[in-house]
Amino acid sequence: MIKAIHVLNGPNLNLLGTREPEVYGHETLADIEARLKAAAGKFNVALTFRQSNHEGDLVTWIQQAGRAGEPVILNAGAYTHTSIAILDAIKGSNADVIEVHLTNVHAREHFRHHSRLSAAVRGVIAGFGSRSYDLALQAFLFASATGES
Ligand code: DQA
């Protein structure tokens, strides 16, 4: 059974709520954090929720989660499309990651269509607004409850 889940957010996601609301919605990252913590709490899962604008922070947090065998819900923001370091952190620490995006990146600019991370993650959830995070949490909890590794 899963005991802890880490939600990691990359650059500019601290601006949610005021950042291009027509694209990313009006909810803040704190709103999403509160909702996910409440949901995880019902399953006795400790949920940590972090954001950084610095690539290396994400690398360190992914390594820590991977080493601890604790799953990660990752919205790497624009680093999704550029970061070999984050890809290597996922692979190198065997982190069990669900990649999430608020927006449907495939329906947006061409440069957002490719994720450097997707090849190393369990799955990708994109396009459901902040509910992409909830769906990722549900996927991990369901997999854990049904004994699927
Ligand atoms: C994003 C999509 C990325 O292309 C973008 O750079 C972000 C947010 C999303 O959640 O839709 O910062 O990851």
Backbone and ligand atoms as CSV (ligand in chain L), in Angstrom:
chain,resi,resn,atom,element,x,y,z
A,1,MET,N,N,0.838,-1.213,0.000
A,1,MET,CA,C,0.000,0.000,0.000
A,1,MET,C,C,0.867,1.255,0.000
A,2,ILE,N,N,0.431,2.250,-0.694
A,2,ILE,CA,C,1.166,3.511,-0.747
A,2,ILE,C,C,0.999,4.259,0.574
A,3,LYS,N,N,2.114,4.733,1.115
A,3,LYS,CA,C,2.046,5.519,2.366
A,3,LYS,C,C,2.233,7.009,2.118
A,4,ALA,N,N,3.007,7.332,1.066
A,4,ALA,CA,C,3.300,8.752,0.775
A,4,ALA,C,C,3.334,8.978,-0.733
A,5,ILE,N,N,2.855,10.136,-1.132
A,5,ILE,CA,C,2.904,10.545,-2.542
A,5,ILE,C,C,3.454,11.969,-2.594
A,6,HIS,N,N,4.294,12.213,-3.587
A,6,HIS,CA,C,4.884,13.540,-3.737
A,6,HIS,C,C,4.338,14.214,-4.995
A,7,VAL,N,N,3.814,15.419,-4.820
A,7,VAL,CA,C,3.356,16.203,-5.967
A,7,VAL,C,C,4.386,17.301,-6.199
A,8,LEU,N,N,5.037,17.259,-7.362
A,8,LEU,CA,C,6.122,18.194,-7.658
A,8,LEU,C,C,5.750,19.063,-8.848
A,9,ASN,N,N,5.934,20.352,-8.654
A,9,ASN,CA,C,5.547,21.336,-9.670
A,9,ASN,C,C,6.740,22.169,-10.085
A,10,GLY,N,N,6.862,22.382,-11.376
A,10,GLY,CA,C,7.984,23.120,-11.922
A,10,GLY,C,C,7.703,24.596,-12.140
A,11,PRO,N,N,8.507,25.206,-13.019
A,11,PRO,CA,C,8.529,26.657,-13.154
A,11,PRO,C,C,7.197,27.271,-13.558
A,12,ASN,N,N,6.960,28.414,-12.958
A,12,ASN,CA,C,5.804,29.278,-13.248
A,12,ASN,C,C,4.478,28.757,-12.714
A,13,LEU,N,N,4.486,27.562,-12.160
A,13,LEU,CA,C,3.213,27.054,-11.615
A,13,LEU,C,C,2.845,27.756,-10.316
A,14,ASN,N,N,3.822,28.438,-9.705
A,14,ASN,CA,C,3.505,29.304,-8.554
A,14,ASN,C,C,2.595,30.471,-8.960
A,15,LEU,N,N,2.526,30.735,-10.260
A,15,LEU,CA,C,1.703,31.863,-10.727
A,15,LEU,C,C,0.256,31.464,-11.031
A,16,LEU,N,N,-0.053,30.190,-10.853
A,16,LEU,CA,C,-1.423,29.748,-11.175
A,16,LEU,C,C,-2.452,30.617,-10.459
A,17,GLY,N,N,-3.518,30.915,-11.167
A,17,GLY,CA,C,-4.549,31.798,-10.624
A,17,GLY,C,C,-4.515,33.143,-11.316
A,18,THR,N,N,-3.267,33.624,-11.545
A,18,THR,CA,C,-3.120,34.901,-12.266
A,18,THR,C,C,-2.418,34.713,-13.603
A,19,ARG,N,N,-1.781,33.552,-13.793
A,19,ARG,CA,C,-1.025,33.294,-15.020
A,19,ARG,C,C,-1.974,32.890,-16.149
A,20,GLU,N,N,-2.070,33.690,-17.184
A,20,GLU,CA,C,-2.893,33.353,-18.353
A,20,GLU,C,C,-4.131,32.543,-17.944
A,21,PRO,N,N,-5.023,33.129,-17.170
A,21,PRO,CA,C,-6.157,32.356,-16.642
A,21,PRO,C,C,-7.037,31.741,-17.715
A,22,GLU,N,N,-7.025,32.348,-18.924
A,22,GLU,CA,C,-7.821,31.777,-20.012
A,22,GLU,C,C,-7.243,30.431,-20.468
A,23,VAL,N,N,-5.962,30.211,-20.158
A,23,VAL,CA,C,-5.306,28.942,-20.512
A,23,VAL,C,C,-5.280,27.996,-19.307
A,24,TYR,N,N,-4.892,28.550,-18.138
A,24,TYR,CA,C,-4.606,27.693,-16.981
A,24,TYR,C,C,-5.675,27.734,-15.890
A,25,GLY,N,N,-6.693,28.569,-16.066
A,25,GLY,CA,C,-7.778,28.605,-15.087
A,25,GLY,C,C,-7.510,29.577,-13.951
A,26,HIS,N,N,-8.451,29.633,-13.022
A,26,HIS,CA,C,-8.399,30.628,-11.941
A,26,HIS,C,C,-7.951,30.045,-10.602
A,27,GLU,N,N,-7.842,28.742,-10.538
A,27,GLU,CA,C,-7.407,28.130,-9.274
A,27,GLU,C,C,-5.927,28.389,-9.028
A,28,THR,N,N,-5.581,28.540,-7.768
A,28,THR,CA,C,-4.168,28.693,-7.411
A,28,THR,C,C,-3.574,27.327,-7.091
A,29,LEU,N,N,-2.234,27.305,-7.008
A,29,LEU,CA,C,-1.566,26.054,-6.632
A,29,LEU,C,C,-1.967,25.654,-5.208
A,30,ALA,N,N,-2.183,26.652,-4.358
A,30,ALA,CA,C,-2.611,26.367,-2.972
A,30,ALA,C,C,-3.994,25.705,-2.958
A,31,ASP,N,N,-4.880,26.121,-3.862
A,31,ASP,CA,C,-6.200,25.481,-3.963
A,31,ASP,C,C,-6.049,23.998,-4.313
A,32,ILE,N,N,-5.174,23.736,-5.279
A,32,ILE,CA,C,-4.974,22.346,-5.723
A,32,ILE,C,C,-4.349,21.531,-4.592
A,33,GLU,N,N,-3.371,22.132,-3.926
A,33,GLU,CA,C,-2.707,21.448,-2.799
A,33,GLU,C,C,-3.725,21.057,-1.729
A,34,ALA,N,N,-4.597,21.994,-1.366
A,34,ALA,CA,C,-5.573,21.721,-0.299
A,34,ALA,C,C,-6.493,20.574,-0.709
A,35,ARG,N,N,-6.943,20.607,-1.958
A,35,ARG,CA,C,-7.882,19.560,-2.401
A,35,ARG,C,C,-7.203,18.187,-2.426
A,36,LEU,N,N,-5.966,18.137,-2.930
A,36,LEU,CA,C,-5.273,16.845,-3.008
A,36,LEU,C,C,-4.920,16.309,-1.626
A,37,LYS,N,N,-4.522,17.213,-0.728
A,37,LYS,CA,C,-4.175,16.752,0.628
A,37,LYS,C,C,-5.407,16.168,1.314
A,38,ALA,N,N,-6.552,16.818,1.128
A,38,ALA,CA,C,-7.794,16.317,1.735
A,38,ALA,C,C,-8.129,14.944,1.168
A,39,ALA,N,N,-7.991,14.790,-0.140
A,39,ALA,CA,C,-8.326,13.508,-0.781
A,39,ALA,C,C,-7.366,12.417,-0.313
A,40,ALA,N,N,-6.062,12.711,-0.306
A,40,ALA,CA,C,-5.074,11.703,0.096
A,40,ALA,C,C,-5.274,11.314,1.556
A,41,GLY,N,N,-5.634,12.301,2.385
A,41,GLY,CA,C,-5.849,12.055,3.812
A,41,GLY,C,C,-6.911,10.997,4.059
A,42,LYS,N,N,-7.936,10.985,3.204
A,42,LYS,CA,C,-9.011,9.992,3.357
A,42,LYS,C,C,-8.501,8.570,3.161
A,43,PHE,N,N,-7.362,8.446,2.468
A,43,PHE,CA,C,-6.784,7.119,2.227
A,43,PHE,C,C,-5.549,6.891,3.100
A,44,ASN,N,N,-5.392,7.752,4.098
A,44,ASN,CA,C,-4.233,7.663,4.992
A,44,ASN,C,C,-2.902,7.719,4.248
A,45,VAL,N,N,-2.887,8.492,3.195
A,45,VAL,CA,C,-1.651,8.689,2.437
A,45,VAL,C,C,-1.139,10.098,2.734
A,46,ALA,N,N,0.128,10.194,3.126
A,46,ALA,CA,C,0.735,11.506,3.379
A,46,ALA,C,C,1.135,12.108,2.035
A,47,LEU,N,N,0.670,13.300,1.775
A,47,LEU,CA,C,0.948,13.928,0.479
A,47,LEU,C,C,1.816,15.162,0.689
A,48,THR,N,N,2.986,15.168,0.063
A,48,THR,CA,C,3.801,16.389,0.085
A,48,THR,C,C,3.578,17.107,-1.241
A,49,PHE,N,N,3.577,18.417,-1.183
A,49,PHE,CA,C,3.243,19.224,-2.359
A,49,PHE,C,C,4.279,20.328,-2.460
A,50,ARG,N,N,5.053,20.346,-3.538
A,50,ARG,CA,C,6.137,21.318,-3.654
A,50,ARG,C,C,6.145,21.971,-5.040
A,51,GLN,N,N,6.722,23.152,-5.070
A,51,GLN,CA,C,6.916,23.867,-6.350
A,51,GLN,C,C,8.294,24.511,-6.345
A,52,SER,N,N,8.952,24.473,-7.504
A,52,SER,CA,C,10.207,25.222,-7.647
A,52,SER,C,C,10.361,25.719,-9.075
A,53,ASN,N,N,10.992,26.875,-9.192
A,53,ASN,CA,C,11.330,27.398,-10.514
A,53,ASN,C,C,12.702,26.911,-10.973
A,54,HIS,N,N,13.341,26.069,-10.154
A,54,HIS,CA,C,14.717,25.640,-10.427
A,54,HIS,C,C,14.765,24.149,-10.775
A,55,GLU,N,N,15.336,23.867,-11.912
A,55,GLU,CA,C,15.406,22.495,-12.420
A,55,GLU,C,C,16.048,21.538,-11.414
A,56,GLY,N,N,17.153,22.006,-10.776
A,56,GLY,CA,C,17.887,21.137,-9.853
A,56,GLY,C,C,17.062,20.718,-8.647
A,57,ASP,N,N,16.172,21.593,-8.192
A,57,ASP,CA,C,15.294,21.208,-7.070
A,57,ASP,C,C,14.432,20.017,-7.474
A,58,LEU,N,N,13.894,20.083,-8.686
A,58,LEU,CA,C,13.037,18.986,-9.153
A,58,LEU,C,C,13.847,17.700,-9.257
A,59,VAL,N,N,15.090,17.812,-9.755
A,59,VAL,CA,C,15.978,16.645,-9.853
A,59,VAL,C,C,16.181,16.027,-8.466
A,60,THR,N,N,16.504,16.867,-7.487
A,60,THR,CA,C,16.753,16.368,-6.122
A,60,THR,C,C,15.507,15.706,-5.536
A,61,TRP,N,N,14.366,16.352,-5.675
A,61,TRP,CA,C,13.127,15.794,-5.097
A,61,TRP,C,C,12.738,14.473,-5.757
A,62,ILE,N,N,12.942,14.392,-7.088
A,62,ILE,CA,C,12.623,13.136,-7.793
A,62,ILE,C,C,13.557,12.024,-7.319
A,63,GLN,N,N,14.845,12.346,-7.191
A,63,GLN,CA,C,15.797,11.334,-6.694
A,63,GLN,C,C,15.386,10.831,-5.310
A,64,GLN,N,N,15.010,11.770,-4.428
A,64,GLN,CA,C,14.633,11.381,-3.055
A,64,GLN,C,C,13.410,10.468,-3.071
A,65,ALA,N,N,12.404,10.842,-3.860
A,65,ALA,CA,C,11.179,10.026,-3.925
A,65,ALA,C,C,11.485,8.661,-4.518
A,66,GLY,N,N,12.298,8.656,-5.573
A,66,GLY,CA,C,12.647,7.391,-6.218
A,66,GLY,C,C,13.371,6.466,-5.253
A,67,ARG,N,N,14.337,7.020,-4.514
A,67,ARG,CA,C,15.100,6.213,-3.542
A,67,ARG,C,C,14.197,5.673,-2.443
A,68,ALA,N,N,13.204,6.476,-2.053
A,68,ALA,CA,C,12.281,6.064,-0.981
A,68,ALA,C,C,11.183,5.136,-1.501
A,69,GLY,N,N,11.113,4.958,-2.811
A,69,GLY,CA,C,10.064,4.110,-3.379
A,69,GLY,C,C,8.680,4.732,-3.269
A,70,GLU,N,N,8.652,6.071,-3.254
A,70,GLU,CA,C,7.377,6.776,-3.099
A,70,GLU,C,C,6.993,7.446,-4.422
A,71,PRO,N,N,5.739,7.245,-4.860
A,71,PRO,CA,C,5.345,7.742,-6.166
A,71,PRO,C,C,5.297,9.262,-6.282
A,72,VAL,N,N,5.392,9.715,-7.519
A,72,VAL,CA,C,5.465,11.150,-7.810
A,72,VAL,C,C,4.426,11.528,-8.860
A,73,ILE,N,N,3.696,12.604,-8.565
A,73,ILE,CA,C,2.859,13.265,-9.568
A,73,ILE,C,C,3.639,14.505,-9.977
A,74,LEU,N,N,4.015,14.572,-11.247
A,74,LEU,CA,C,4.959,15.603,-11.689
A,74,LEU,C,C,4.368,16.478,-12.796
A,75,ASN,N,N,4.264,17.772,-12.497
A,75,ASN,CA,C,4.036,18.755,-13.559
A,75,ASN,C,C,5.310,19.570,-13.664
A,76,ALA,N,N,6.139,19.214,-14.603
A,76,ALA,CA,C,7.453,19.865,-14.731
A,76,ALA,C,C,7.373,21.172,-15.506
A,77,GLY,N,N,6.164,21.617,-15.846
A,77,GLY,CA,C,6.026,22.870,-16.579
A,77,GLY,C,C,6.846,22.820,-17.859
A,78,ALA,N,N,7.488,23.928,-18.186
A,78,ALA,CA,C,8.233,23.994,-19.451
A,78,ALA,C,C,9.434,23.055,-19.477
A,79,TYR,N,N,9.935,22.644,-18.311
A,79,TYR,CA,C,11.051,21.680,-18.295
A,79,TYR,C,C,10.644,20.345,-18.907
A,80,THR,N,N,9.337,20.086,-18.941
A,80,THR,CA,C,8.834,18.887,-19.612
A,80,THR,C,C,9.429,18.742,-21.008
A,81,HIS,N,N,9.538,19.882,-21.676
A,81,HIS,CA,C,9.899,19.856,-23.091
A,81,HIS,C,C,11.396,19.972,-23.327
A,82,THR,N,N,12.155,20.197,-22.259
A,82,THR,CA,C,13.586,20.497,-22.447
A,82,THR,C,C,14.537,19.666,-21.593
A,83,SER,N,N,14.060,19.104,-20.490
A,83,SER,CA,C,15.014,18.699,-19.450
A,83,SER,C,C,15.479,17.250,-19.525
A,84,ILE,N,N,16.696,17.082,-19.991
A,84,ILE,CA,C,17.328,15.758,-19.946
A,84,ILE,C,C,17.693,15.423,-18.503
A,85,ALA,N,N,17.995,16.450,-17.692
A,85,ALA,CA,C,18.349,16.206,-16.281
A,85,ALA,C,C,17.178,15.590,-15.516
A,86,ILE,N,N,15.972,16.065,-15.772
A,86,ILE,CA,C,14.806,15.494,-15.077
A,86,ILE,C,C,14.518,14.087,-15.602
A,87,LEU,N,N,14.652,13.899,-16.905
A,87,LEU,CA,C,14.512,12.543,-17.474
A,87,LEU,C,C,15.492,11.592,-16.798
A,88,ASP,N,N,16.736,12.013,-16.685
A,88,ASP,CA,C,17.762,11.152,-16.081
A,88,ASP,C,C,17.483,10.898,-14.600
A,89,ALA,N,N,16.929,11.891,-13.911
A,89,ALA,CA,C,16.597,11.701,-12.485
A,89,ALA,C,C,15.518,10.629,-12.328
A,90,ILE,N,N,14.530,10.654,-13.204
A,90,ILE,CA,C,13.453,9.649,-13.137
A,90,ILE,C,C,14.033,8.266,-13.402
A,91,LYS,N,N,14.813,8.172,-14.481
A,91,LYS,CA,C,15.389,6.870,-14.841
A,91,LYS,C,C,16.381,6.397,-13.794
A,92,GLY,N,N,17.242,7.317,-13.346
A,92,GLY,CA,C,18.343,6.949,-12.462
A,92,GLY,C,C,17.902,6.544,-11.078
A,93,SER,N,N,16.749,7.061,-10.630
A,93,SER,CA,C,16.281,6.729,-9.281
A,93,SER,C,C,15.091,5.780,-9.329
A,94,ASN,N,N,14.729,5.333,-10.552
A,94,ASN,CA,C,13.570,4.440,-10.717
A,94,ASN,C,C,12.302,5.030,-10.120
A,95,ALA,N,N,12.154,6.347,-10.187
A,95,ALA,CA,C,10.958,6.979,-9.620
A,95,ALA,C,C,9.728,6.567,-10.428
A,96,ASP,N,N,8.654,6.295,-9.679
A,96,ASP,CA,C,7.372,5.905,-10.283
A,96,ASP,C,C,6.566,7.196,-10.471
A,97,VAL,N,N,6.519,7.686,-11.711
A,97,VAL,CA,C,6.017,9.040,-11.970
A,97,VAL,C,C,4.785,9.013,-12.869
A,98,ILE,N,N,3.778,9.800,-12.500
A,98,ILE,CA,C,2.725,10.151,-13.457
A,98,ILE,C,C,2.949,11.610,-13.825
A,99,GLU,N,N,3.123,11.845,-15.115
A,99,GLU,CA,C,3.317,13.204,-15.645
A,99,GLU,C,C,1.943,13.839,-15.833
A,100,VAL,N,N,1.771,15.038,-15.315
A,100,VAL,CA,C,0.480,15.714,-15.491
A,100,VAL,C,C,0.677,17.093,-16.120
A,101,HIS,N,N,-0.362,17.501,-16.825
A,101,HIS,CA,C,-0.429,18.868,-17.354
A,101,HIS,C,C,-1.859,19.359,-17.223
A,102,LEU,N,N,-1.982,20.604,-16.834
A,102,LEU,CA,C,-3.314,21.201,-16.779
A,102,LEU,C,C,-3.932,21.257,-18.171
A,103,THR,N,N,-3.116,21.658,-19.131
A,103,THR,CA,C,-3.620,21.855,-20.486
A,103,THR,C,C,-3.347,20.617,-21.339
A,104,ASN,N,N,-4.098,20.517,-22.427
A,104,ASN,CA,C,-3.819,19.471,-23.414
A,104,ASN,C,C,-2.674,19.974,-24.283
A,105,VAL,N,N,-1.470,19.586,-23.892
A,105,VAL,CA,C,-0.277,20.117,-24.565
A,105,VAL,C,C,-0.267,19.776,-26.055
A,106,HIS,N,N,-0.961,18.712,-26.441
A,106,HIS,CA,C,-0.978,18.299,-27.859
A,106,HIS,C,C,-1.862,19.192,-28.719
A,107,ALA,N,N,-2.707,19.968,-28.051
A,107,ALA,CA,C,-3.581,20.882,-28.793
A,107,ALA,C,C,-3.010,22.296,-28.797
A,108,ARG,N,N,-1.791,22.427,-28.316
A,108,ARG,CA,C,-1.189,23.762,-28.194
A,108,ARG,C,C,-0.029,23.932,-29.195
A,109,GLU,N,N,0.876,24.843,-28.898
A,109,GLU,CA,C,1.971,25.108,-29.838
A,109,GLU,C,C,2.780,23.825,-30.089
A,110,HIS,N,N,3.380,23.772,-31.271
A,110,HIS,CA,C,4.129,22.578,-31.662
A,110,HIS,C,C,5.213,22.219,-30.648
A,111,PHE,N,N,5.885,23.246,-30.089
A,111,PHE,CA,C,7.011,22.944,-29.186
A,111,PHE,C,C,6.547,22.284,-27.885
A,112,ARG,N,N,5.236,22.299,-27.625
A,112,ARG,CA,C,4.742,21.617,-26.414
A,112,ARG,C,C,4.307,20.185,-26.692
A,113,HIS,N,N,4.357,19.746,-27.947
A,113,HIS,CA,C,3.851,18.416,-28.285
A,113,HIS,C,C,4.779,17.312,-27.806
A,114,HIS,N,N,6.075,17.640,-27.704
A,114,HIS,CA,C,7.016,16.594,-27.292
A,114,HIS,C,C,7.412,16.765,-25.826
A,115,SER,N,N,7.303,15.668,-25.080
A,115,SER,CA,C,7.795,15.651,-23.702
A,115,SER,C,C,9.053,14.812,-23.650
A,116,ARG,N,N,10.102,15.358,-23.066
A,116,ARG,CA,C,11.331,14.580,-22.873
A,116,ARG,C,C,11.140,13.551,-21.763
A,117,LEU,N,N,10.110,13.729,-20.949
A,117,LEU,CA,C,9.941,12.897,-19.755
A,117,LEU,C,C,9.073,11.666,-19.989
A,118,SER,N,N,8.168,11.750,-20.950
A,118,SER,CA,C,7.129,10.718,-21.083
A,118,SER,C,C,7.692,9.316,-21.245
A,119,ALA,N,N,8.860,9.190,-21.868
A,119,ALA,CA,C,9.432,7.865,-22.116
A,119,ALA,C,C,9.781,7.145,-20.813
A,120,ALA,N,N,9.920,7.908,-19.715
A,120,ALA,CA,C,10.373,7.295,-18.461
A,120,ALA,C,C,9.276,7.256,-17.396
A,121,VAL,N,N,8.045,7.635,-17.750
A,121,VAL,CA,C,7.002,7.701,-16.715
A,121,VAL,C,C,5.984,6.588,-16.890
A,122,ARG,N,N,5.205,6.349,-15.816
A,122,ARG,CA,C,4.158,5.328,-15.859
A,122,ARG,C,C,3.055,5.734,-16.837
A,123,GLY,N,N,2.676,7.005,-16.808
A,123,GLY,CA,C,1.634,7.482,-17.704
A,123,GLY,C,C,1.545,8.988,-17.676
A,124,VAL,N,N,0.723,9.505,-18.572
A,124,VAL,CA,C,0.589,10.953,-18.737
A,124,VAL,C,C,-0.884,11.325,-18.691
A,125,ILE,N,N,-1.212,12.363,-17.914
A,125,ILE,CA,C,-2.586,12.882,-17.861
A,125,ILE,C,C,-2.519,14.368,-18.176
A,126,ALA,N,N,-3.203,14.759,-19.241
A,126,ALA,CA,C,-3.111,16.154,-19.686
A,126,ALA,C,C,-4.469,16.627,-20.172
A,127,GLY,N,N,-4.780,17.875,-19.856
A,127,GLY,CA,C,-5.928,18.506,-20.496
A,127,GLY,C,C,-7.169,18.623,-19.637
A,128,PHE,N,N,-7.104,18.200,-18.384
A,128,PHE,CA,C,-8.282,18.240,-17.520
A,128,PHE,C,C,-8.224,19.375,-16.511
A,129,GLY,N,N,-7.435,20.400,-16.837
A,129,GLY,CA,C,-7.276,21.495,-15.891
A,129,GLY,C,C,-6.660,20.968,-14.611
A,130,SER,N,N,-7.004,21.571,-13.487
A,130,SER,CA,C,-6.405,21.125,-12.223
A,130,SER,C,C,-6.832,19.702,-11.867
A,131,ARG,N,N,-7.910,19.221,-12.499
A,131,ARG,CA,C,-8.363,17.840,-12.243
A,131,ARG,C,C,-7.373,16.812,-12.779
A,132,SER,N,N,-6.447,17.217,-13.605
A,132,SER,CA,C,-5.397,16.283,-14.043
A,132,SER,C,C,-4.648,15.733,-12.830
A,133,TYR,N,N,-4.444,16.597,-11.815
A,133,TYR,CA,C,-3.754,16.155,-10.602
A,133,TYR,C,C,-4.601,15.124,-9.849
A,134,ASP,N,N,-5.898,15.393,-9.734
A,134,ASP,CA,C,-6.795,14.473,-9.022
A,134,ASP,C,C,-6.810,13.104,-9.709
A,135,LEU,N,N,-6.837,13.141,-11.050
A,135,LEU,CA,C,-6.872,11.880,-11.800
A,135,LEU,C,C,-5.597,11.080,-11.584
A,136,ALA,N,N,-4.480,11.765,-11.500
A,136,ALA,CA,C,-3.207,11.073,-11.240
A,136,ALA,C,C,-3.212,10.450,-9.841
A,137,LEU,N,N,-3.731,11.207,-8.874
A,137,LEU,CA,C,-3.815,10.668,-7.505
A,137,LEU,C,C,-4.712,9.430,-7.491
A,138,GLN,N,N,-5.848,9.526,-8.164
A,138,GLN,CA,C,-6.759,8.379,-8.233
A,138,GLN,C,C,-6.077,7.181,-8.875
A,139,ALA,N,N,-5.309,7.420,-9.925
A,139,ALA,CA,C,-4.631,6.314,-10.615
A,139,ALA,C,C,-3.667,5.603,-9.672
A,140,PHE,N,N,-2.883,6.360,-8.899
A,140,PHE,CA,C,-1.947,5.732,-7.956
A,140,PHE,C,C,-2.701,4.994,-6.859
A,141,LEU,N,N,-3.759,5.613,-6.314
A,141,LEU,CA,C,-4.491,4.986,-5.212
A,141,LEU,C,C,-5.198,3.723,-5.687
A,142,PHE,N,N,-5.750,3.782,-6.890
A,142,PHE,CA,C,-6.454,2.619,-7.436
A,142,PHE,C,C,-5.469,1.475,-7.672
A,143,ALA,N,N,-4.311,1.817,-8.243
A,143,ALA,CA,C,-3.308,0.787,-8.500
A,143,ALA,C,C,-2.862,0.140,-7.192
A,144,SER,N,N,-2.724,0.971,-6.169
A,144,SER,CA,C,-2.289,0.458,-4.863
A,144,SER,C,C,-3.375,-0.416,-4.252
A,145,ALA,N,N,-4.636,0.027,-4.327
A,145,ALA,CA,C,-5.740,-0.708,-3.697
A,145,ALA,C,C,-5.972,-2.046,-4.375
A,146,THR,N,N,-5.712,-2.105,-5.674
A,146,THR,CA,C,-5.973,-3.358,-6.396
A,146,THR,C,C,-4.722,-4.249,-6.436
A,147,GLY,N,N,-3.683,-3.796,-5.748
A,147,GLY,CA,C,-2.492,-4.617,-5.622
A,147,GLY,C,C,-1.593,-4.585,-6.840
A,148,GLU,N,N,-1.938,-3.720,-7.783
A,148,GLU,CA,C,-1.105,-3.569,-8.972
A,148,GLU,C,C,0.116,-2.760,-8.571
A,149,SER,N,N,1.287,-3.174,-9.000
A,149,SER,CA,C,2.482,-2.433,-8.529
A,149,SER,C,C,2.670,-1.148,-9.311
L,1,DQA,C1,C,2.031,22.803,-18.443
L,1,DQA,C2,C,2.243,22.833,-19.957
L,1,DQA,C3,C,3.646,23.310,-20.307
L,1,DQA,O1,O,3.820,23.324,-21.712
L,1,DQA,C4,C,3.866,24.705,-19.773
L,1,DQA,O2,O,5.178,25.126,-20.018
L,1,DQA,C5,C,3.526,24.832,-18.326
L,1,DQA,C6,C,2.337,24.157,-17.819
L,1,DQA,C7,C,0.579,22.459,-18.059
L,1,DQA,O3,O,0.349,22.130,-16.902
L,1,DQA,O4,O,-0.324,22.537,-18.907
L,1,DQA,O5,O,4.189,25.551,-17.575
L,1,DQA,O6,O,2.871,21.807,-17.882
